[in-house]
């Protein structure tokens, strides 16, 4: 209900009115669309109990999907859509942009959701695998090829229904320029699942078949084939079939090396976290470091505030422990936080701050970051010698 309340209060009244008409949701009596925005929102929220259960459920589901695309990561995914980028940039406000696309181009809105899903899960070992593939191969997209591809996927996924949604988009990483990638979202029908629901005042059992999503991302420049899906043992088979049918070149299934973090350089007080002036970074600081014993697994966490003029974590530990400084011991670093403060924009008193939390071997807080922040993260992790692999 919180997302529905925020949605109603954030969306423009004429957009909300259009949404209700398109979704065929009845407007309760007493709503004056010419009244001030706050009054319309308050009156509408008080009248929610007049909606049918189906209308309220549909409106809540819509509000949750739209709200999920209003943060910076969601907005970056929306603006990555070439077909609607200019229209979206002309709309002020994250809710207004997300809602406009949801109402006027629902298929494009779903593609933006797919972009976010693929980019956010690139570093999730539970969902991601990358494979070495051929470079600069055009995707075969004729009807016969697509049907062969679907037939193979139906066999691999053990599903009678498979839907493909292809998309060409731009993606950047680190200090590399943005380059085109080919993305295919695969939706298949899962196995029957049992659940409970209300039938009037009675709880009854019912069976449904969930829709499962898998995403393939092919980068022609490097030849990498990425598969994001929930079943690890199927990802290699999907990559092989994709390369064989859609690219016309069989692959051996060689996996890309896993990325992992090397935090040992952070133990050195002389290891500089240098930045590029072009990135408008005011200051950078290592503000948290967790060390672990090789023998008993005990951990020690050290943390300092990220404040203007504050001393470094190395200086604080040296002053507190002297010759027994834990950074000079045999303890190994397993987690670190690096805070970055940007220079303020013309209309800001303080610049934006982002935190990068890294845990060995390969966990980091890229979820929820904007595309620009992810690019910055990759750039400096390599520049600071903290990233190995992929």
N, C-alpha and C positions, 0 to 999 in steps of 0.2 A: 504493500500500500504506500510505502514511502516513495518509491519511484513514480507511482501514479500521481501522488500529490505534487511532487517536484515537476513532473511532466506538465500537469495542468497549469501550474503557476508560471512555468517558464515559456510555454508555447504562446505564440501570438493568437488573439481571439479569432481572427478570420481564418487562420490556419487550422485551429482547433475545430471550428465550425465545418470547414471542408473535410476534415478527417472524419468527423461523425457522419457526414453525408455519404462519403465513399464507403465507410465500413458499415453503413446501415445500422447505426446505433441511435436510438430514439433520444431526442432532447427533452428533458423534463420541463414541465410548465414553469414559467416564472423566470426563465433565462433571458435577459435583455442583452443582446450582443453589442449594443451601442454603449453599454455602461463601461466604467473604468475597468481595466484589466484585472486588478486585485479583487474587485467586487464580483466579476464574472467567475473567477477561479473559486472564491470562497463559496458563492451560491451553488456552483456546480458540485463541489466536494460535499456540501451538505445534502445534496440530492442523489448521491450515489446509490442509496438503498432503493431508489425507485427504478433502477435498471434491472433487467432480468439477469439471472446468473450468467447466461451465455454472453450477454452484452458486456457485463462487468469483467468477465474473464478475458474476452477479446481485447478490450481496452487496456487492461492491465498488461497483457502479453505484448501489445503494441508499445506501450510506454516503456517496458523493460528493454525491448530491443532498441528503441530509439535512444533511451538514456545511456545504454551501454556504448553508443557511438559518439557520445558528447565529450569524452575526455580527449586528451591530446593524441593518444594512440588511435582512437576511433576517427578523429578528425583527419589525421594523416592518411588513414585508409580511404576515407571519403574523397579527399583531394587527389588521391592517386588515380582516380578514375578519369581517364582522358576525355571520355564523352561528355562529362558533366562538370569538369573542373572549373570552367569559366562561370557557369551559373552559380555554383556553390560559393566561389570566392566573392561573388557580388552580394551574398546574403550575410547579414551581420548576426552573430550569435551561433553558438554550437548547437543548441536545441533547434533553432530555426533551420540551420543547414541540414541536420540529420533528418528532421521531420519533412522538409521539402523533398528530399530524395526518397524517403520512405513512401510518401504519398504519390509523387509524380513518376517515379521510376523504381518500383519495388524490386525488379530484377537487378538493377544496378546497386541498390541498397544491399541485397544479398551478396553480390560480388564483393562489395566493400567489407562485409562481414567475413567473407572467405579470405580476403587479403590480410585482415587482422589476425585471423586464426593461423594462417600460414606463417606470418612473420613473427608472431608472439611465441610460436612453438618450435622455432628453428633450433633453439638451444635446449629443448626438453628431451633428454635422452630417452625418456619413456615413450615419446611419440615420434621422434625424428630419426631418419637414417639418410645419409647422403652417399651417392654412388658416382664412380667415374664413368662418364659417357662421352659420346662423340661431340666435337665442337662444330659450331656453325651449320647445324642441320635444320632445315625448315620442317615444320610439323606437317605431316600429311593430314588433311582435313576433309577429304572426300567422304561421301556417304558410306561407301564400301569399307574404307579403312576404319571409320568410326564404329561400324557395326561389328567388324572383326575384333576391335578393341573391347567393345562392350561384351561380346561373347566370351572373350578370355577372362574379363573381370568377373562376369557372372560365375564362371567356373572357379576362379580363385576365391572369391568372396562367398561362394555358396549361396547366391542370392538370385532370385528370378527377376528382380527389377534393379536396373542400374541406370542412372542418369548422369550425363557428362555436361559440365558447364565450363567451357574454355574461356581464357582471358589473357590478353597481352597487356603487360604493365611494365613500369619502370621500378628498378630497385637499386639502391646504392649500399655501400658498405665500407667502413673505414674511410681512408682517404681516396678511395676509388670513385670515379664519376658514376653517376646513375647509368644503368644499362638495361636494355629490355630483357624481360624474362617471360616465358610462356608458362601459364598456370592452368591446370585442369582440376576442377573440383569434382570429385566422384561421390555421388550419393547412392547408397544401396539399402535395400530393405533388410533389416536384421531379423534374427530368429524371434518367434513369438515369445512375449514376456507377459507374465501374470501380474495383475495389479488390483487394487481395490478402488471403488468409487461409490458415491452416494447415489441411490435411486430413491428420491423422495427422502424419507427418514430411515431408509434401510441401506446398510452397507452391503454391496454385492461385488463379486469377483468378475473381472473382465480380462480379455486377452487383447493385446495390441502388438503391432510390429514397429519397432522404432526405426527411424532413418539414421544411418551411420554415415559420417563424412570422412573422406580421405582426400588429401590434396597432393598433387604432383607439381613440382616447380622445376622447370628446365631452363638453365642459363646458357644460351648459345655461345657466349663469349668464352666461358671456361669449360663448357661441356658437362657441368655438374647436373645431376638428377637427384632431387630431394623428394622424399616421400614422407608425409606427415600423416600418421594413422595410428589407431589404438592397438593394432595387433602386430607386434614386432616381426613375427615369423613370416608374415605375408608381405612385408615391405620390399624385400629383395625380389620376390616374384613379380610384384606390381611394376617395379622399376625395369625388370628385364622385358616384360611384355610391352611396356610403354616404348622402350628403345627399339625393340624389334619391329613393332607395328607402326608406331607414330613417327619414329625417326628413320626407320629402314635400316638400322645397324644393330646387330646383336652385341650385347655387352657381357663380360664375364662375371659381373656382380661384385667387382672390387669396390670396397667401401672407402669413403673419404676418411682420412684420419680424424679421430675425435678431437675437438678443441678441449684444451684443459688449461687451467691457470697455474702459473708458476709464481708463488708469492714470496719466495726466498729473497728476491732483490729488495723487498720492502724492509728487511732486517738491517740493511746498510744505511746508516744516517747520511751517507754521502750520495745516496741514490736520488737524483733530482727528478721531480715530477714536472718536467719542462712542458710548456704549452706554446701553441702557435698564436701570435698576436691577432691573426685574422679571425680566430674563434672568439675574440672578445671575452676572454676569461680573466677575471680580476684576481683570483687566487685559488689555489688547490691545497688540500691538506689531507694527510693520512690521519684519520680521527679514531679508528678502532682497529685493533689487531688481536686475534685470538691465536694463542700458541698451544700446542699439544705435545705431550710426552710420547716418545716412540715406544715406550715400554708398557705403561699402565693405562694409557688413553686419557689421563687427566688433562683438563684444559684450563687455561689461564687467559682471562679477557682483560684487555687494557684499553681504556677509552678516554678521550679528552673532548671538550667542546670545540666547535668550529666557530671561533670568534676572532674578530679583527685584533691583530696584535698578540694573539695567544702564542705561546711557545709550541714547538713541535712535540709529537708523541715521543720521539727519540730523546729529546732534551728532558722531558718530564721523567721518563724512566731512568735516564742516567742520573738525574738529580736525586731521585727517590731511592735507587738501589745501589748506586756506585759500582763497585767491582762485581756485585752480584746481579748486575743488569740482566734480566731474562733474555734480552735480545742477543746476548753474547753466550748464551747457554746452548745446550743441545736440543732445546725445544724447537719444533717445526711450526711454521705458520699454516693455519688451515682456514682462516677467514679474515677478511680485511674490509674496511669501509673507507672510501676516498670521497671526500666532499668537494664539490666544484661550485664556486660562486661566479656568476657572469657579471659583466659590467652592466649597470642599469641602462635601460632604454630611455629615450627622451622624456617619456611620460611616467617614469618610475623613480621612486626614491631609493629602492634597493634592487639590485639585480637578482635574477632568479637563481635558486640553488638546487642542484641535483646531487643525489648520493648514489654511488656505485658500490654495491655490496658484492663481494666475490668470495666464494667458498670452494675449496678444493674438493674434487678434481675439476668440476665444470659447472658449478651453479652460480648464477648471477641474477640480479633483479632487473632484467630487461623488460619484463612484462609491465605494461602500463607506460613505457617510455614512448616518446614520439619518434618518428622516423629520424628526425634530425639528431635527437639524443642518442639513438642507437648507433648512428653513424659516428658520432663523437666518441661513444664508448669504445667501439671497435678500433678507431684510429689511435686513441691514447693507450689502450691496453697493449697494442703492438709497439707503439713508440716507447712505452715505459718498460718493455720487456716482460710483461706479465701474461702474455697470451701465447700459447703454443698450439700447433695442430691446424685444423681445417682452414 
